[in-house]
């Protein structure tokens, strides 16, 4: 039950981050900077929780290994 509850919470957080990211243009520069920090830390948390719950791609990302079919920050697959 704890894992299912955590999955729901992580998915809700991920949805909230998406909404915040869409609204970032309505913020002033300092607010955008803070939002970017929050989104980054929250995305790390979501990744870690998914890795703990057995998502193999999240676990690979957590370990710094390439994720098949996913591009890195430089656009490499």
N, C-alpha and C positions, 0 to 999 in steps of 0.2 A: 504494500500500500504506500509506503514512503516513497518508493521510486516513481509510482504513478503520480503522486501528488507533486513530486519534484519535476517530473516531466511537464505537467500542466503549468506549473509556475514558470519554468524556463521558457516554454512556448509563449506564455503571456508576456514575459519580459521581452522576448525577441520581437513580438508584435508591437509592443510599446516603443521599442527602439526604432522600428521601421517608421512609425508615425512621427516620432520626434525628428528623425532624419528628414522626412518630407517637409516639415514645418521650419527647418533651420533657417530658411531665407527670410523669415519674419523676425529674426533675432538680430540684435546688434553684435558687432564683432567679438566683444568679450563673452557674451552669452554663447555665441557659436563655438568659441574656443573651449568653454566649459562643457558644452554639449558634446563636442568631439571627444574630450577626455572621458566623459561619462559613458558615451557609446563604446569607446575602445575598451574600457575596463569591464563594462557589462558584456561585451562580446567575448572577452576572455573568460568571464565567468560562465557564460552559456556554453562555450566550447568545452571548458573543463567539466561541467556537469554532464554534458552529453558523453564525453569520454568516459566518465565514471559509470555512466549508464550503459556503456557498451557500444556506442556509435564508433565503428572502426575508422571512419574518416576523421572524426573529431579527435580520436586517440592518436592517429598519425600526425595531425596538426599539432597536438599538444607536445608530442615527442620531437617535433621539428622535422618530421619525415614528409616527403612529397605526398600529396593526395592525388591519386590517379584521376585524370580528367579535369583537374582544377588548376587554374592558372595562379601563379604566385604574384607578388606585387610588381614584378618586372614584366609580367605578361607571359612568362614561360609556363608551359603545361607540365 
